[in-house]
Amino acid sequence: MWGPLTDHLSPKRRLLIPDLPGHDRSSAMPYESHDETIAHLVEAVRAHCSEPVTVVGFSLGAQLAILLAARHPELVRAVVAISAQAVPARFPTATLALLRVASPLAQNERFARLQAKELFIPASLFPAYLRTSRGISQRTLLASVKENITFVPPAGWASFPGRSLILAGDDERSVMRASAERLAATHPRSELEIVEGCGHGIPLQRPEWLACRLDSWRG
């Protein structure tokens, strides 16, 4: 999913792009919780990075970027959070019950094509999307979505000493705009930007613009 963006980033950047638990090459390890995933990310940063990093995350990954910065500010110099939900869903139990019933549809190619269109997946990436979608277990799907729709700005986010760039698309659901505003309001060193002409898919819809924005941002 990061390929379209990384194609446009400065070659001087050193990138560390992990597969989250339960996804693609890490699909054998179920997604249990944000807490457990943060522990894995801390291990990865400590193993591969000798100095604090700028963490970029989209959607679920943006929540993880915020948590990583809030809990381990010694590892993170700046955060770019793209389309992170930070206003909890009103009826999470009902949402998860519906998801449990509908989860087998992820194996269906026709359904996956419809979903990929909604997520702005380019045709060139559809085979990878279908492979990844089919590899996600119901356990991973339910756990990750539960964490996603109940997320709130964590303790420590307000006092994170680095800078943050909070992005959301102007065509996203209203809860995403409200979430972006909440995240920016609770972090005094934040910069909020609503991206014109984008839905919930900024890295895929406008990868060249996003790469330029990241390369020029002084986080």
ChimeraX attribute file (.defattr): number of C-alpha atoms within 10 A of each C-alpha:
attribute: neighborCount
match mode: 1-to-1
recipient: residues
	/A:1	13
	/A:2	12
	/A:3	11
	/A:4	17
	/A:5	19
	/A:6	17
	/A:7	12
	/A:8	15
	/A:9	19
	/A:10	12
	/A:11	9
	/A:12	6
	/A:13	9
	/A:14	9
	/A:15	12
	/A:16	11
	/A:17	9
	/A:18	12
	/A:19	10
	/A:20	19
	/A:21	21
	/A:22	23
	/A:23	22
	/A:24	17
	/A:25	13
	/A:26	15
	/A:27	17
	/A:28	13
	/A:29	13
	/A:30	19
	/A:31	23
	/A:32	17
	/A:33	16
	/A:34	21
	/A:35	12
	/A:36	11
	/A:37	16
	/A:38	18
	/A:39	11
	/A:40	14
	/A:41	16
	/A:42	14
	/A:43	11
	/A:44	14
	/A:45	16
	/A:46	12
	/A:47	9
	/A:48	9
	/A:49	12
	/A:50	9
	/A:51	11
	/A:52	15
	/A:53	19
	/A:54	17
	/A:55	22
	/A:56	19
	/A:57	19
	/A:58	22
	/A:59	18
	/A:60	21
	/A:61	19
	/A:62	22
	/A:63	24
	/A:64	23
	/A:65	25
	/A:66	27
	/A:67	21
	/A:68	26
	/A:69	26
	/A:70	21
	/A:71	17
	/A:72	15
	/A:73	19
	/A:74	15
	/A:75	19
	/A:76	23
	/A:77	18
	/A:78	25
	/A:79	24
	/A:80	23
	/A:81	27
	/A:82	27
	/A:83	28
	/A:84	31
	/A:85	27
	/A:86	23
	/A:87	20
	/A:88	16
	/A:89	15
	/A:90	10
	/A:91	10
	/A:92	16
	/A:93	11
	/A:94	10
	/A:95	15
	/A:96	17
	/A:97	11
	/A:98	11
	/A:99	16
	/A:100	14
	/A:101	10
	/A:102	11
	/A:103	15
	/A:104	12
	/A:105	14
	/A:106	20
	/A:107	15
	/A:108	12
	/A:109	16
	/A:110	11
	/A:111	11
	/A:112	18
	/A:113	18
	/A:114	10
	/A:115	14
	/A:116	18
	/A:117	12
	/A:118	12
	/A:119	15
	/A:120	16
	/A:121	18
	/A:122	14
	/A:123	12
	/A:124	8
	/A:125	13
	/A:126	16
	/A:127	12
	/A:128	14
	/A:129	20
	/A:130	17
	/A:131	14
	/A:132	16
	/A:133	20
	/A:134	18
	/A:135	19
	/A:136	22
	/A:137	20
	/A:138	19
	/A:139	14
	/A:140	20
	/A:141	20
	/A:142	19
	/A:143	18
	/A:144	19
	/A:145	17
	/A:146	19
	/A:147	18
	/A:148	24
	/A:149	20
	/A:150	15
	/A:151	19
	/A:152	18
	/A:153	21
	/A:154	17
	/A:155	11
	/A:156	18
	/A:157	20
	/A:158	17
	/A:159	14
	/A:160	23
	/A:161	18
	/A:162	20
	/A:163	19
	/A:164	27
	/A:165	22
	/A:166	23
	/A:167	25
	/A:168	30
	/A:169	22
	/A:170	17
	/A:171	16
	/A:172	17
	/A:173	12
	/A:174	10
	/A:175	16
	/A:176	24
	/A:177	22
	/A:178	15
	/A:179	22
	/A:180	25
	/A:181	19
	/A:182	18
	/A:183	27
	/A:184	21
	/A:185	14
	/A:186	15
	/A:187	19
	/A:188	16
	/A:189	17
	/A:190	20
	/A:191	17
	/A:192	17
	/A:193	17
	/A:194	17
	/A:195	17
	/A:196	11
	/A:197	12
	/A:198	18
	/A:199	20
	/A:200	22
	/A:201	21
	/A:202	23
	/A:203	22
	/A:204	20
	/A:205	19
	/A:206	15
	/A:207	20
	/A:208	17
	/A:209	16
	/A:210	20
	/A:211	19
	/A:212	14
	/A:213	12
	/A:214	16
	/A:215	14
	/A:216	9
	/A:217	10
	/A:218	10
	/A:219	17
